[in-house]
Amino acid sequence: MQRSPLALPFPALLPIAGVRIGTASVPYKAWTRDCVTLVEFAPGTAVAGVTTRSLCPSPEVELCRAKLPGGHARGLIVNAGNSNAFTGAAGMAAARAQAARVAERLDCSADAVFSASTGVIGVPLPIDLAVEGVDKAHARLGEADFLAATNAIGTTDTFPKAATASAIVGGKRVSINGIVKGSGMIAPDMATMLGFIFTDAAIAPALWQAMLNDAVASTFNAITVDSDTSTSDTVLAFATGAAGNTALATMDDAGAEALAAALTDICRHLAILVVRDGEGAHKLIEVTVTGAVDDASAKRVALSIANSPLVKTAIAGGDANWGRIVMAVGKAGEPADRDRLSIRFGNTLVAAQGAVVPGYDEAPVAAHLAGDEVSIAADLGMGTGRARVWTCDLTHGYISINADYRS
């Protein structure tokens, strides 16, 4: 598959003590690439997670939800090429069998093993291949790095996506890495796609979960490629405690704010990378809505703009059709007033007070739309609510990819 024109280089990631990775190949699909990822965590590793709100979740999502209250993890197993979603009892049996084999190999409880799968919906995960994948990946534990893991969890991704950061926590420098896969079926309803975050910080599971919830709200929950929410969306964050800081318990503890900020930065970077790899995408679009009655209203308006096929195709064609922004604001079902609305493309004000601005010159707007990063801003003039979301343009490439996805 052709690499996205919006791709960014894979960063140099920091080492995370207490994490060992192994990847392996099994024929979930007609490929020879690695598609099973096993991660082993040091005893005492804290885990937090968010999963899809889809009412048709995969067995792996259901198992994650059941295990997250335990707060600790020893293993993570990820399959690419088969989502194992909508597969009934057979799918759940496969997910349980695979987690059990991981628990056996890592000498831990199955309740401490977290699972995720991504790929075609409706095909049960073959138990024999799932177990074989565990055995092969376990034999290579410690041989794979984060780049290998990122490549192994991908499906229609055209480039590996990761981010890294550090923070001072309780006088200790802690490291944090994140990897993500996602390209299509991207619309948040908690978070979206599969994302995995790793840090050597020591932190109480409840606080780690609260930090992740907050980070997701303005990052993974603020992107859309095609308005479709997956059955398998999962973001899991693991904290090994190997950095040696006194474990964080509340946001008042030294370094808690710094760790939370680093986590949010990682999530935002990963989320935007997913949009950059949106299926068929040629332009990254940032939509900012201000002047709404509250932040929640602003976000709904922003997503209305970002999910509009007419807006997205106009951007793909470099068409400064600001009337489509008006349309998307008006259909959002949120408080708005035509005669208070103003719209910008880039730095250029194009419409205000219910009409095009006097002396409007489309040339700078056309120049802005010709670039690969486009910004759209709408001010509703109703209040102080604001939100920012990211999307991509809609091109023929999206249709080509999804018309024959299963092949």
Secondary structure, 3 states (H helix, E strand, C coil): CCCCCCCCCCCCCCCCCCEEEEEECCCCCCCCCCCEEEEEECCCCEEEEEECCCCCCCHHHHHHHHHHHHCECCEEEEEEEECCCCCHHHHHHHHHHHHHHHHHHHCCCHHHEEEEEEEECCCCCCHHHHHHHHHHHHHCCCCECHHHHHHHCCCCCCCCEEEEEEEEECCEEEEEEEEEECCCCCCCCCCCCEEEEEECCCECHHHHHHHHHHHHHCCHHHECCCCCCCCCCEEEEEECCCCCCCCECCCCCCCHHHHHHHHHHHHHHHHHHHHHCCCCCCCEEEEEEEEECCHHHHHHHHHHHHHCHHHHHHHHCCCCCCHHHHHHHHHCCCCCCHHHCEEEECCEEEEECCEECCCCCCHHHHHHHCCCEEEEEEECCCCCEEEEEEEECCCHHHHHHHHCCCC
